[in-house]
């Protein structure tokens, strides 16, 4: 592989929400330089067609390759469901490519065999059936019940956490009968770590809430180590690009990343 250990990690998402994944990567791998791309011009991906998400994802992968990334992490669940195979094929041997679904499926195999597990995500993620195919392919007796929960992304982006509105929406999704008897619930969307505590409270701590951002960061670390690509040099500044800029995107970065960062505009198509 042409990439070197000192090259950056590319992380992309439909918008700002993927910063939850970037944050977990940065916490676990503080020496790695991150180049983040949020496709704010085309969000939300959760309601887009597979073909549209594939076109955007390949274009973004190209931007990240041009930035010399050694690894491209598709932080968006919707893009991981719709475009992982295509991006991997496009990138070929130029960089490692990973998604946010496979590490969670591996985690389920290890910690939840023979159990009933719930999954929530966008319409794209759930209707793609990708989690279900991968979990069924494990053949370890996991019953996966999935529900599209499209109101959660706008709710979180508009700052509705821990209030009556968010309680009512979360209750109405999680009280669906398909989720009766689950031992774990996968948060299959970049935004959901922000309401992890509220979801945990709904189950009164009796259901394991699986936050994919931490699991994904661990798998990126393992992958870099396996390929001898961990950066051991001096930390270089992270870079955060967006395909469209508004003050509101800038404002929400703090919500998802935990600290203020500066977004640079990089239009995908000029
Ligand atoms: N990033 C998306 C995901 O994880 C959520 C936001 C969107 O629909 O674009 O599926």
Boltz pocket constraint, residues with backbone or C-beta under 6 A from the ligand:
constraints:
  - pocket:
      binder: B
      contacts: [[A, 13], [A, 14], [A, 15], [A, 17], [A, 18], [A, 43], [A, 44], [A, 45], [A, 46], [A, 47], [A, 75], [A, 76], [A, 77], [A, 78], [A, 79], [A, 122], [A, 125], [A, 153], [A, 188], [A, 189], [A, 190], [A, 191]]
      max_distance: 6.0
